[in-house]
C-alpha cells in the first residue's frame, strides 16, 4: 500500500474483509506540499474491532493521515 511520501506503512491484516484508501496531494506553493490519505477497513462478520480505548463498535474502521511539507 502506498502511504504518505517518506513514510513506510505495512498494515497488519487480521480476519476477513477488505480495505480501500484514497491518497491525494496538492502543491499549494513552491515550498508547501499537502498530502491527505483516507482509508477504511470493512471486516466481514465482526460486531466490534480493537480493544480498550481503540475499540470501535461495528465492522468499519477508518483512518485519516495528513502530511504538510515545508521547505526553507
C-alpha angles and dihedrals in degrees: 000000000000114000135182116312112280093014128110115212124178108172120211109229118207129177124000123305144086140269134205132181139187120211124187135170132198130194103213096176139350091278101027123081125171124196125187128185127186120187135177134195120206112197120200116232097356123131094190138006133208130017137256114352089352093061118122124191113229133023099284125089122181134190135189126199126188128186127183118193120199127180126203 
